[in-house]
């Protein structure tokens, strides 16, 4: 096995899901109303200090690590599911730097230490969130939040 003490990887957190504009419509219900759900949040990227590792050989050939995006909101008051988070296991003493600026971002010093490297995007709001006594049939929604990407 080869000892690797430096690795360049690209990470990307997941984008959030968009909100939904939808209205309830049933045959024997006199009044409908808004029922568009919110989008789910995107997945985060974590770094975990693992005392059983002593090399970065796992990152030598797997350079791209992406978390899942959140699901979009749907009608019938259905909210989108959150994207799955990913955890990258690294040896204790790993220094995480930004490749473009060379700035030291994080340092894993203690076994079991878990740090969020990239935060997933927030989910957008559906029209169910905007209803009020004045605005009974809102036709607006918000888009999903963008996630962090690092090289």
N, C-alpha and C positions, 0 to 999 in steps of 0.2 A: 504494500500500500504506500502511496506517495504522500508525503507531508506537504500540505498546502497551507500557507499562512496568510495569503492575500487573495481576495476574490472580488470581482466586479459584477454586481447584479443589478437588474432593473426590477423595481417593485411598483405595483399599482394597486391602490385600494379600489373598491367597487363603487360605481356611481349609484345614486339613489334612484328609486322608481318614480315615475310621474304620477300626479294625482289624476283622478278620473271625473269627467262630467257625465252624469247619468241621472235619469229621472224614473221614478216608480210609476208603472202603468199596469193596472189590473182591471179586469172586466167589471167586477162587482164592487170595486172600491171607488167611492165618489171622488176623493181627493188623492192625488199622488203626491209627489214631492221629490226633492233631491235625494239621491242615495249613492253618490259617487264616493268611493273610498280613497284613503291616502295611499301613497306609494311607500314601499319599504326602504329602510336605510341600506346603504351599501356596506359590504364587508370591510373590516379593518385588517391591517397587517401588523402582526406582533413579532417581536424578537424575544426568545426565551433563552436564558443562560443555562445550558445543560452541563453539569459537572462530568458526565460520562464521555463527552466529546473533547478531542484535543486538536482537531484539524478542521479546515473549511473545505475538505474534499467534496462534500455534498453539493457545494455551490460552484464547483469547477465547471461542470457541463450543463447544469440547470441554471441558466442565468435570468430567466424571466419568471417572476412570481406575481400572480394576479389574484386578487380576491374577487368574489362573485358580486354582481350588481344586484340591487334590490328589485323585487317585482313591482310592476305598475299596479296602481289601484284599479278596482273593477266596480261594476254596478252591484246593486243589491247589498250595499254597505260592506263590501269586501275590501279589506285593506291588503296591501301587498306584503309578501313575506320579506324579512330582512335577508340580505346576502350573507353567505357563510364567511366567517373570519378565517384567516390562515395564520399559523404560527410557525415561524422559522427557528429551528433549534440551532444555537451557535455555542461555541465553547466559552467558558468563563474567561473574561479579559478581552473579549472582542471589542474593537473600536469601530463604530459605524460613522463614516464620513460621507459628505456630499461630494460626488465625483466632479461636479462642475466647479464648485467654489473651493473645495478642499477643507471646508469647515467641519470640525468634529461635532456631530449631532448627539450621539449617545455613546455610552461606554458600559458594557455589561460586567460589573465587578463582583457580584454576589451570586452564588448558585441559586437557581430558581427565580431569579429576577426577570420580570416580564415588562417589556417596554413597547408602547404603541409607536411604530415607525411611521405609518400612514393611516390617516383617518378616512373612513368611508363617507360618501356623500349622504346628505339627509334626504328623506323621501319628500315628495311634493304633496301639497294638500289637495284633496278632492273637493267637489262642490258641497258635500255634506258639512264640511267645516265652516262654510261661509253663510249658512242659512241663519236667519234671524227673524224677528217679528216684522221687520220692515222689508227685508229682502227674502221673500219666501221661495223664489225660484232662481237661485244664483246660477249664472252660467260661466263662472270663472273657476280657474284652478291654478295651481302654481307648478312650475316645472321642478324637476329633481335637482338636487345639489350635485355639483361636480366633486370628484374625489381627488386626493393628492396622488401625484405620480413622482417618483424619484428615480434617479439613475445612480 
